[in-house]
Amino acid sequence: MMADPEPTSDEAASKIGLRVGDVPAAAEYYATLGFERFAEIPGPDGRPVMVMLRRGDLQLLVDALVGIPFADSDRERRTVTGPRGLGVVIGVQVDDVDSVAERCARAGGELTTPPRDSPWGERYAEFVDPFGYAWKAFRPLAAGRLKSLVMGSPPLVISGFRRNRRRLGSGAPTAGPAAVRNREAPGRRVP
């Protein structure tokens, strides 16, 4: 097994590229999630065609739909015509889920799941930003709060492993892929 190379810079551990129609507006919107702008690349007209933002170890590369010389391909043509980010939700941990959800909605996002406590151990809200990308703002629940949510609930089946919610204590079950369903109603996802 190869060892990870030693870091040679302060590059972010994770990077996500998002293509949008209005780069400056997107950069401003993502600031509501705590991202800070640290670089931009102007196009011929002086408006940014790429803005780089960072929040902790996550870097967003916000690129213009047109104006950057991406290779012409079927994938590129589909990217330009949309829709954006189908099937992907970008999750960021925040201190105050309720205030982030409120700010994002006020800034033009569509709140798809209002803030709530989950049985898997987090407070979260989900929304679609004005550029078509789905986001999840979350924070882990305290062990006592998690325990009070799950006491008396039916056991969970997580990727074939049975876990009793009463035994969770300080954290949510983590085994296997994300196929979490209620054992009492097979095929139904836990809300």
C-alpha positions in Angstrom: 0.0 0.0 0.0 1.3 3.4 -1.0 1.6 6.1 1.7 -0.1 9.4 1.1 2.4 12.0 0.0 3.4 14.7 2.4 1.5 17.9 1.9 3.5 20.5 0.0 1.1 23.4 0.4 -1.9 24.6 2.3 -4.2 23.2 -0.4 -7.7 22.2 0.7 -8.2 18.4 1.4 -11.4 18.5 -0.7 -12.4 20.5 -3.7 -15.8 20.8 -5.4 -16.3 22.5 -8.7 -19.7 24.1 -9.4 -20.7 25.6 -12.8 -23.0 28.5 -12.6 -24.5 31.2 -14.8 -23.5 34.1 -12.5 -20.2 33.6 -10.8 -20.2 36.8 -8.6 -23.8 36.1 -7.4 -22.9 32.5 -6.6 -19.8 33.6 -4.7 -21.9 36.0 -2.6 -24.6 33.3 -2.0 -22.0 30.7 -0.8 -20.7 33.3 1.7 -24.0 32.7 3.6 -22.6 29.2 4.2 -19.4 30.5 5.6 -17.2 30.2 2.5 -14.6 33.0 2.0 -13.3 34.2 -1.3 -9.5 33.9 -1.7 -9.0 34.1 -5.5 -10.7 34.8 -8.8 -9.9 34.7 -12.5 -11.4 37.5 -14.6 -12.7 37.0 -18.1 -12.0 39.3 -21.1 -14.8 41.7 -19.9 -13.2 41.9 -16.3 -16.1 39.9 -14.7 -14.9 36.7 -12.9 -15.2 33.5 -14.8 -13.9 31.6 -11.8 -14.0 32.3 -8.0 -12.2 30.2 -5.5 -13.8 30.0 -2.0 -12.8 28.1 1.1 -14.4 27.0 4.3 -12.1 24.9 6.5 -10.8 22.0 4.5 -13.3 22.4 1.7 -12.6 24.5 -1.4 -15.3 25.6 -3.9 -14.3 26.3 -7.5 -17.2 28.3 -8.9 -16.8 28.3 -12.7 -18.8 30.2 -15.3 -21.0 28.0 -17.6 -19.5 29.8 -20.6 -16.2 31.8 -20.9 -13.8 29.1 -19.6 -12.3 27.0 -22.4 -13.6 23.5 -21.4 -13.2 20.9 -24.2 -16.2 20.5 -26.4 -17.9 17.2 -25.5 -21.3 15.7 -25.0 -20.8 16.0 -21.2 -19.8 19.7 -21.5 -22.9 20.4 -23.7 -25.2 18.7 -21.1 -23.4 20.6 -18.3 -24.2 24.0 -20.0 -27.8 23.1 -20.6 -28.4 21.7 -17.1 -30.0 20.8 -14.8 -27.3 21.2 -12.1 -26.1 18.6 -9.6 -28.8 16.0 -9.9 -28.4 13.3 -7.3 -25.7 15.1 -5.4 -26.1 16.8 -2.0 -23.2 18.9 -0.6 -23.1 18.7 3.2 -21.4 21.2 5.5 -21.3 21.2 9.2 -22.4 24.4 10.8 -22.9 25.7 14.4 -26.5 26.9 14.0 -28.5 24.9 11.4 -31.6 27.1 11.9 -29.9 30.4 11.2 -28.0 29.1 8.2 -31.3 27.7 6.8 -33.0 31.0 7.3 -30.1 33.0 5.7 -29.9 30.7 2.7 -33.6 30.9 2.1 -33.6 34.7 2.5 -30.8 34.9 0.0 -32.8 33.0 -2.6 -32.4 29.3 -1.8 -35.4 26.9 -1.7 -35.7 25.2 1.7 -36.6 21.6 0.9 -36.3 20.1 4.4 -36.8 22.6 7.3 -34.4 22.3 10.3 -35.1 19.1 12.3 -33.5 16.6 14.5 -32.9 13.2 12.9 -32.9 9.7 14.4 -29.4 9.2 13.0 -27.9 11.8 15.3 -27.8 15.3 13.7 -29.8 18.4 13.3 -30.1 19.3 9.7 -31.8 21.3 6.9 -31.7 20.8 3.2 -32.1 23.4 0.5 -31.4 24.0 -3.2 -29.4 27.1 -4.0 -30.4 29.6 -6.7 -28.0 27.9 -9.1 -29.6 24.4 -8.8 -27.3 22.7 -6.4 -28.6 20.8 -3.3 -27.0 21.5 0.1 -27.4 20.0 3.6 -26.4 22.1 6.6 -26.0 19.9 9.7 -24.5 19.6 13.2 -24.2 16.5 15.3 -26.6 16.2 18.2 -25.4 15.9 21.8 -25.4 12.2 23.0 -28.2 12.9 25.5 -30.4 14.4 22.8 -29.7 11.6 20.4 -30.6 9.0 23.1 -33.9 10.7 23.9 -34.8 10.8 20.2 -34.3 7.0 19.6 -35.4 5.4 22.9 -38.3 3.1 22.2 -37.8 3.2 18.4 -37.8 0.0 16.4 -34.3 -1.4 15.5 -32.6 -0.2 12.4 -31.2 -2.3 9.6 -28.1 -0.7 8.1 -26.7 -2.5 5.1 -27.7 -5.8 6.6 -26.3 -5.1 10.0 -28.9 -4.9 12.8 -28.3 -2.1 15.3 -30.6 -1.4 18.2 -31.2 2.3 18.5 -31.3 2.0 22.3 -27.6 1.1 22.3 -26.4 4.1 20.3 -25.3 6.2 23.2 -23.0 8.9 21.9 -23.1 8.4 18.2 -25.2 7.3 15.2 -24.6 3.9 13.5 -21.9 4.1 10.9 -21.6 0.6 9.4 -22.0 0.1 5.7 -23.4 2.2 2.9 -26.2 4.7 3.3 -29.0 2.2 2.8 -30.7 2.9 6.2 -34.2 1.6 6.5 -36.7 0.8 9.3 -36.7 -2.9 10.0 -40.5 -2.8 10.8 -41.3 -1.4 7.3 -38.7 -2.8 4.8 -37.9 -0.4 1.9 -39.0 2.6 3.9 -36.2 5.1 4.6 -35.9 6.5 8.1 -36.9 10.2 8.0 
